Amino acid sequence: MLVRALKFAGFRNLAPASLEPGPRFNVFAGDNGQGKTNLLEALYVVCTLRSFRSSRLKDLISIHDEQAYVGARVARGGLERRYELTINARSRVVRLDNKAVRPIARYFGNFNVVLFAPEDLLVAKGSPGERRRFLDRAVFTLEPAFLAVAQDFEKVLKSRNVVLRDEQLATTSKEEMLAVYDHQLAKLSAQILLARLEYLNRVHDIFAKAFEEITRSGLPASLSYDASGEVVEKSESRALPTLEDLETRYLEAMMSSRRADLGRGSTNVGPHRDILLFELAGQAAGTFASQGQLRAMILAWKTAEMDLLAKVHEDPPALLLDDVSSELDPKRNEYLFEFLRERDNQCFISTTHPKFVLLEEDRRDFSVESGRIELVS
């Protein structure tokens, strides 16, 4: 898969431009605050229809414009397609090959990117919510339909919590409404949990192997998932229950938790309460691993994420590398670029200085200053 052209206007601080990236390594160099991350965000947004930095569409629009536009021309398997997104303050217009897209799921599947940002390096030691979002982003990249399920779950969860906190509702009415929401939430929770566990099963061994290649430490790295409500036992994480079985377990767990939920005014059973752990030699990495080991784990995860996508789609995704090399120690930085040289991924790399990017061949350099992007001859 190759991004042949990228066009944008009115996007953050970027000056309107049309770029023709190279097929391998595209390096965007400039001081902090000049727009390097905005460029990678534009590419991520036109691929995924969402930002990795903000949930509000209006944040993507330049303060000098009323709307933003991003378009990409993408070649895959001998076919070239045009992806376009126009963003307004409260809406978006999506087009594929100059046509409106309905249903929106038709937009996804043939245009894949993997993002690696500096904040990702903190995930293994971060909050459970950060690790859940990190996992969900990877699941969505592999299975785009996952996004709609996650969005539906958030809507139902919010509605159920409103009912739990409503002290004006009669007891009978509240119980009837909660029964409806419990069934809806159990179904969506089962779908999310199964998608997460299936992804972890597929990525686990690739991740463990990559970690050993990076560290050569002999210490095994692993991934552990703890589902709230005890709907899945540890022994079931690799031999998964069926979707129907999970839905039944969630419904039973929610009913058992209802009194506690009413007391707290929130839902305490569901994938929004689950915990993903990065483990080193069987111990929680966030507590016992060194800073270098934690960063190596995330580097191994990204390695595994890209390899899994390439295997499933029989085509490597584009990699968006946002100034990560400056955050890695020399040893892991060297591994990163060695890994990239050995793969066929098209890469978009931001950096404060070109010298930080340890690549010499198949490279196209751009300068970024005050939102203006220029090819360096």
N, C-alpha and C positions, 0 to 999 in steps of 0.2 A: 504494500500500500504506500502510495506517495502523494503528498500534498504538492501539487504542481504550482498552485498560485494561491495567494491569500490577499484579500482586499478588505479594507475597513475604513470607516468614516464615523466621526462623532463618538468614538469609543474611548472612554476615560481621557487621558491627556495626549493620546496618540494623534499626530497629524494625519490627515487622510493619505492613504498610500496603497499601492499595489506591489506586492512582493512576489518574486519567483524563487522559492527556496531550492537549494541543491538537494540531490537525492540522498545524501548521507548526513553530513554534519553541518548545521547552520548555527553559527556562533554570533550572539548579539551582545556586544560589549558596551558598557557605559557606567557612569557613576550611579550610585544609589539615587532613586527618585526620578530617574530620567524616562522611565516607561518600559524597561525590559520585562518586568513581570506582567505589565498590562498587555504586551504583545503575546506572551504565552497564554494569558487568560483569554484573549480574543480567540485564539486557536482552540482552546479548551471549550469555550462557550459555543462556538459554531459546531463543534463535534457533539457535545453532550446536552446543549440547550440549558446549561446551568453554569454558574460560576463556582470556583473553588474558594472564593474569598468573601462572597456576599450572597445573601438570599433575596436581596431586593434588586429588581431589574433596573430601577432608576439610578442605582449606584454605578452602573456601567456606562451611563450616558455622560458625555462631556458637559461641563457646566456652561459651555457656550452653545450647546445644541439641544434640540428637543427630542432627537432620536439618535440611535446608534445603528450602524449596519456592519455586519461581518459576513464575508462570503469566502468560500474555499472551493477550489477545483481539485478533485481527488481522483487519482487513477488507481484502479485495482483490477487485476485479472483481465487486462486488456480493455477494460471499460472505464470511461471517464465520466464522473458525475459532478454536479454543481450543488453545493450546500449553501443555503443563504438564511440569514437571520436578521430581522429588523426589530429593534427593541425600542418600545415606547415606555413611558413612565409606569403604565399599569397593564401593558399588554405586549405581546410579541407576535410577529408574523414569520412563519417558517415556510420555506420553499425548497423543494428538491427538484432539480432539473427544470427550473422555471415554473413549477406547478405547486399549488397548495398541497399540503400533506395531510391526508386523512385516511386512517387514524395516524396519530403521531408516531406510533411504533414503527411505521414504514420508514421513518427517517433514519433509524438506528440500524447497526449491524455491519455495515460495510466501511465505516469510517471510525477507526479506533485509535485512541491515544491513551498513554499512561503518563500521569503527572508525578514528578518527584520534586517536592518543595522542601526548603530548609525546615519548616515546622514539622514535617513528617519524621525527622530524625528524633523528635522528642516524644513520639507517640508511645513507644514501649514503656515509658515511665510516666506518661500523662494520665489523665482521668479516664475512667471506663467509657464515658461518653465520647471522648476523642478517639479511643480505639474502636468503638462501634462505628463511628462515622468513617474511619479509615478503612475498616472492613467493608462497609456498605458501598463505598466508592469503588472498591475493587470488584465487588459482586456486580454492581451496575455496569462496569466496563465490560465484563464478560457476558452478562445477561441484562440487556437494556430494559426488558419488561419488569425487572425488579423495582425500578424507580416508581412506577405507577402503584405497585402494591405498597411500597413504603409510604407514599403520599396518602393513599387511602387509609392506611393504618394510623397515621398521624391525625387525620381528620376524625376518625372514630374515637381514638384515644382522647382527643380534646373534648369531644361531645360527652363521652362517658364521665370524664372528670368534672365537667360542668354540672351534670346531674348529681354526682356524688356530693358536690359542695352546695347544691341548692337546698337551703333550709325551708323554703316556702312550699316545696312540693309535698303533697300528701304521701304518706308511707306507701300506700298501695300503688299510686302512680309511679313513684320512684322505683319500686321493685319491678314493675312492668317494663319501664324504660330500660333499666339496667339489664334485664333479661334479654332484651333485644340487642343491646350493645355488646353483651357478653358473647352472644353467638357470632356477631359480626367480627368482634375483636379476636375471638378464638380462631376463626378461619384465617384472618389476615396474619395473626401471630404465627400460626403453623406454617404459612407460606414463607414468611421472612426467616424463621428459624431454620427451616429445611434448606432454603437457598444459602444461608450463611454456612451451615454445616457441610453441605455438599461442596461449597467452594473451598472450605478449609481442608476437607478430605483430598481434594484435587491438588491443592497447592502445598500441602504439608511436607511431603517428601522432597519436593523441589527446593523448598525453603531451607530444610535441614541440610541438604547437600550443598546449597549455595553458601550457607553460613560457614561450613567447614572449609570450603574453598577460599573464603575470604580470610578466615582467622587462623586456619591450620592449628587449632588449639586442642583438638580432640574432645572438646566439651560439646555434648549434643544440645542443639537448640530445638525447641518444639513449641507447638501452639496448643493452648488449652481453652476450652469454652465451657462456661458455667451458665446454664439456663435458669432463669428465675422460676420459682414455683416448682422446681424439681421435676419439670416435665420431661427431661432427658437425663438419664444417668450417664456417668462418665464412660461406662463400658459401651454405651450406645453411640458414642460420637463418631465411630468409624463404620458401624453397621446400623444404619439409620432406620428409625421407625417410619411408617407410612404417613402421608399427609393427613389421612383420615384419623389415624391413631393419635397424631399430635394434636389435631383439632379437639378431639375428645378429652385429651389430657389437659389442654389449656382451659377448656370449659369447666372441667371439674376443679382445677386450681383456682380459677376466678371466682367460682361459687364459694369455695372454701375461704377465700380471702376477702369476701365481700364486707364482712363486719369490720375488718381492719381497714379496708379501703374507705368505708364510710367514716370511720373515725379520723383518718388522715386527710380525707378529701382528695385522694389521688389513687391511681391504679398501680398496684404493686407487683402484678404478675404480667409478664410480656417481654418481648425482645428488647424493649426500651430499658429494661433493668438487667439485661444479661451482661456477662463479663468475659471479654477476650483477654487472655494472658499470653504474653511472650515468656517462655521459660528457658532457663539455661541450666543444664544438668539437673532437671527436675525441680528447680527453684524459681520463684517469680523473678524474672529478669529486672523488673522495675525496682526491686529491693536489693538484689544481690549482685547484679551485673555491673561492670565498670561502664563509664561513659563510652569508651571505645567499643565495648561489646554490644551496648545498646544500639549504637549507630550501625554497627556491622549487621545487626539483626534486621534493621529497616532496609539496609542496602540489600540484604539477602531476600527480603520480602519483595522488593521491587524487581530484583532479578527474576524471582519465581513468577511474579505477576506477568512480566513481559514474555517469559518463556511459555507460560500456560496459554496466554492469548495467541501467541504465534502457533502453538500446537493445535488449539481448537479451531482457529480460523484459517489455518494453513497459510498464514500471511502475517508478518510481524507488524505490530502497532507502531505508530509514531511515538517517540519519547519526548516529553517536555521536561527539561531539566533546569530548574530555576535556581541558579547560583548555589547549587548543593556542593560543588567541589571546594568552595571556600570554607565549608563547614566540616569537611572531612580531614582526617590526618593524612599525611603523605602516603602511607601504606594503603589505606582504603581508597584514597583518591586514585592511586595507580591501578588498583583492582577495577575500579569503576570504568576507567577508560579502556583498560584491557578488555573488559567484558563487552564494551560497546564496539570496539574494533572487530571482535570476533563474530558479531551479529550483523544482520542486514537492516536493522531499524533505521528509519529516517529520524534524525535527532534535531531538536531545537533547544539550544543551550544558551542560557543567559549567564553573564559573568561580569565582574567589575573590571577585569583585565583579560585580554586574550591569552596571556601566558599561563593562566590557571587551567586552561583547557589543553590537556596533554594529548592532542591529536594533531597530526601534521598533514595527512593525506585526506583526499575527498572532503575538503573543508571549504565552506563559503563563509566569509566574515562580513558582519554588518556593524556599523556604529549606531548607538542610540544616544541622542542628546535632545533634551527638552521635547520629547515625544516624536522627534523626527528620526526616521530610520533610513540609513543610506548604506549601500553596498560599498565595501572597502575594496578598492582595486589592487 
